Amino acid sequence: MEGRLMSIDEVAALLRVPKGTLYQWRSKRKGPKARKVGRHLRYDPADVQAWFRDEKAA
């Protein structure tokens, strides 16, 4: 693993969406990839950036 993982709060702030939106996207298998670390969701910044690039191109 390279670098620091992002919390759901950080990703929500970055994308300017509510945390609830990220939870909904996850349940629908949309949005950036998230992984469980214990009870918490964590995001790899590279995955968030890749998802954003792909969404922008679509």
Residue frames as qw, qx, qy, qz and C-alpha x, y, z in Angstrom:
[[0.000, 0.892, 0.452, 0.000, 0.00, 0.00, 0.00],
 [0.450, 0.189, 0.023, 0.873, 1.34, 3.35, -0.97],
 [0.084, -0.354, -0.018, -0.931, 0.46, 6.56, 0.80],
 [0.198, 0.101, 0.637, -0.738, -2.41, 7.47, 3.05],
 [0.035, -0.456, -0.846, -0.275, -5.99, 6.25, 2.67],
 [0.197, -0.242, -0.012, -0.950, -8.89, 8.71, 2.75],
 [0.179, 0.279, 0.806, -0.490, -11.87, 8.55, 5.08],
 [0.158, 0.624, 0.722, 0.254, -15.45, 8.87, 3.87],
 [0.108, -0.880, -0.239, 0.395, -15.54, 12.39, 5.33],
 [0.263, -0.530, 0.409, 0.694, -12.51, 13.39, 3.27],
 [0.227, 0.183, 0.782, 0.551, -13.91, 11.93, 0.04],
 [0.053, 0.782, 0.621, -0.024, -17.30, 13.57, 0.63],
 [0.151, -0.833, -0.013, 0.532, -15.59, 16.92, 1.15],
 [0.297, -0.298, 0.600, 0.680, -13.39, 16.46, -1.91],
 [0.113, 0.317, 0.799, 0.498, -16.32, 15.56, -4.17],
 [0.230, 0.007, 0.160, -0.960, -18.66, 18.00, -2.39],
 [0.612, -0.249, -0.588, -0.466, -21.35, 15.38, -1.88],
 [0.641, -0.517, 0.300, -0.481, -23.02, 14.24, 1.36],
 [0.180, -0.349, 0.915, -0.095, -21.66, 11.12, 3.04],
 [0.672, 0.242, 0.580, -0.392, -25.06, 9.53, 2.47],
 [0.660, 0.645, -0.202, -0.327, -24.51, 9.81, -1.28],
 [0.194, 0.551, -0.811, -0.010, -21.26, 7.87, -0.98],
 [0.420, -0.065, 0.848, -0.316, -23.03, 5.16, 1.04],
 [0.725, 0.469, 0.282, -0.419, -25.79, 4.97, -1.60],
 [0.509, 0.672, -0.485, -0.233, -23.27, 4.76, -4.43],
 [0.073, -0.409, 0.902, -0.115, -21.46, 1.98, -2.60],
 [0.576, 0.139, 0.720, -0.360, -24.66, -0.04, -2.16],
 [0.710, 0.621, 0.156, -0.291, -25.41, 0.41, -5.88],
 [0.781, -0.074, 0.377, 0.492, -21.80, -0.37, -6.85],
 [0.373, 0.835, 0.128, 0.383, -21.29, 3.13, -8.23],
 [0.269, -0.939, 0.191, -0.094, -18.81, 5.76, -7.17],
 [0.258, 0.669, -0.677, 0.168, -15.18, 5.34, -6.23],
 [0.774, -0.073, -0.622, 0.087, -13.98, 2.00, -4.83],
 [0.380, -0.667, 0.393, -0.506, -14.02, 1.78, -1.05],
 [0.644, 0.058, -0.748, 0.149, -12.65, -0.89, 1.23],
 [0.679, -0.690, -0.103, -0.228, -13.54, -1.82, 4.77],
 [0.408, 0.360, -0.637, 0.546, -10.78, -1.45, 7.35],
 [0.001, -0.156, -0.768, 0.622, -12.32, -2.80, 10.50],
 [0.197, 0.661, 0.676, -0.259, -15.67, -1.00, 10.72],
 [0.060, 0.763, -0.029, -0.643, -14.57, 1.95, 8.61],
 [0.724, 0.617, 0.257, 0.170, -14.61, 2.68, 4.89],
 [0.344, -0.648, 0.324, 0.597, -11.34, 3.82, 3.39],
 [0.665, 0.734, 0.137, -0.029, -10.61, 5.09, -0.09],
 [0.660, -0.135, 0.291, 0.679, -7.36, 4.98, -2.03],
 [0.105, 0.727, -0.015, -0.678, -6.83, 8.49, -3.45],
 [0.033, -0.263, 0.742, 0.616, -5.75, 6.95, -6.78],
 [0.103, 0.394, 0.906, 0.116, -9.10, 5.09, -7.02],
 [0.100, 0.766, 0.416, -0.480, -11.02, 8.31, -6.29],
 [0.039, 0.619, -0.343, -0.705, -9.07, 10.18, -8.98],
 [0.073, -0.038, 0.884, 0.459, -9.50, 7.35, -11.51],
 [0.139, 0.578, 0.797, -0.109, -13.25, 7.20, -10.85],
 [0.091, 0.776, 0.163, -0.603, -13.52, 10.97, -11.25],
 [0.004, -0.431, 0.597, 0.676, -11.62, 10.88, -14.56],
 [0.089, 0.191, 0.936, 0.281, -13.83, 8.04, -15.85],
 [0.121, 0.695, 0.639, -0.307, -17.02, 9.87, -14.84],
 [0.051, 0.704, -0.110, -0.700, -15.84, 13.06, -16.51],
 [0.008, -0.262, 0.756, 0.600, -15.15, 11.16, -19.76],
 [0.178, 0.343, 0.922, 0.021, -18.55, 9.42, -19.75]]
